[in-house]
Amino acid sequence: MIPSSITEISSYAFTDCQNIYDIFIPKNVKLIGNFSFYNCKKLKKIEFEDGSMINSIGYGSFGYSLIKSFIIPKSFVIFDLNAFESAMELLSIEFLSDEITCENFLCLNKLLVVSFPNAKKICIENDSFMVFSESFRLFTCPNIKISY
């Protein structure tokens, strides 16, 4: 369990830990460092406390995990999907922000759904959606502004 007083999870903090199945991130955590939970091969679920202030998730943080879905709190504005590098079981991602820039949705071959239920503006960079299967779907609200 991560104490509620923690504001940052350091890079490599839980790398290669094979006894983590789920993580509850307290609302005061603003940063998850590079490779923090990398190669946690039994990690299946990540949950953020309501009112989360998270605004940065480092490169490879959840790589080689068994996470199937991920909900990104409203506090995010820029999200680099390299945080999930080689998280080959990831099927869906939901962004709760009303404005978001997405980068590097690469190497997520099973990803089927990306949704932006609250978004008013989305910026998609670096050909982020080029590698997916024909089953891939992107869901947004009506009247949304999308830029590339």
N, C-alpha and C positions, 0 to 999 in steps of 0.2 A: 504494500500500500504506500502510495506517495503522500507524505504529510501535506496538509493544507497550507503550511507556512512556506513551502517551496515555490519559488518563482521561475526557476530554470532547471531543466533536466540537461545535464552536461553531455557533450559529445561522448559517445562510446559508453555511456553510463551502464547500460544493460546489454551491450553487444554480446552475442553468443549465449545468452542466458536461456537455458532450455526448460526452465520451470515456470515461465510466464505464459498464462493462457488468456488473460484479459487484463486491461489496464483502465483505471479510472483516473483521469487527469483533473486535479483540482482547479477551480476557476482562477486562482492566482498565478498559475503557470503561464508565462508569456512566451517562453522559448523552449523548443525541444531541439537539442543540438544534433549535429551531423552523426549519423549511424547510432543514435541513442538506443534503439531497439533492433538493430540490424542482426539478422541471422537468428532471431528468436523464433525458431521453427514451429513452435506450438502456439504462438500468439495468434488468436482468432478475433479478438474484439477490443476496440478502443472506444472509450466513452469519455466525453468532456462534460464537466459539471455545468449546469445551467449558469449563464452569465460569464462563461469563459472569456478570459482576456488574451488567449493565445493569439499570437500574430506572426509566429515564425516556426516552421518545422524544417529542420535541416536535411541536407542531401542524404539519401539512403536510410533515413531514420527508421523506416518500417520495411526495408528490403528483406526479401527471403522470409516473409512471415506468411501466415495462412489467413490473413484478414480478407473477408469477402465483401464487406461493405464499410463505408467510412462516411461519417457526417462531419462536415467542416463548419465550425461555429461562425457566427455573424462577425466576429472580431477580425476575420481574415480579409485582406484586400488583395494581396498578391500571393498566389500559391504555385509553387514549383512542384510538379508531380514527380520529380526525381526523388522526392521523399519516399516514394513507393517503388523505386527501382527494383525490378525482379520480384515484386510481390505478385507472383503469377496467378494467385487465386482471387485477386481483386475483381469483383463483378460490377460494383456500383459505387458511385461517389455522389454525395449531395452537398451542395454549397448553400449555406443559409444566408450569406451576405447579400446586400442589395447592390453592391458594386464589387466586381472581382476581375483580376487579371490572372489568366491561367497560362502556365508555361509547361512545356515538356511532358505531355501525356504519352510518352514513348515507352516501349517495352512493357506494356500492360495488355498483352494479347487477349486476355479473357474479358477485359472491361466491356460491359454491355450497355450500361446506362450512366450518364452524367446528367444530373438535374440541378437547376437553378430556380427553385420555387419562389424566391423573394427578389430575384435580381431585376434591376432596372437598367443596368449597364454591364456588359461583359466584354472584355478584351481578350482575344485568344491569340497567343504569340507562338512563333517558332513551328508552324505547321503541326500544331499539337495533336490534331486528330487524324493523322494520315495512316496509322498502322493498324487500325481496328478492322474487325470482321464486318461482313455485310449486316449482321444483327445489331450492330452498335446503334444506340439512339441517344440524342441530345434533347433534353426537355427544358423549356424555358416558360416564363410567363408571357402573356400577350403584350404587345407594344414594347418589347424590349429592344434596346439598342445594342447591337453586336458589332464589334470592330475586329479587324484582323491585322 
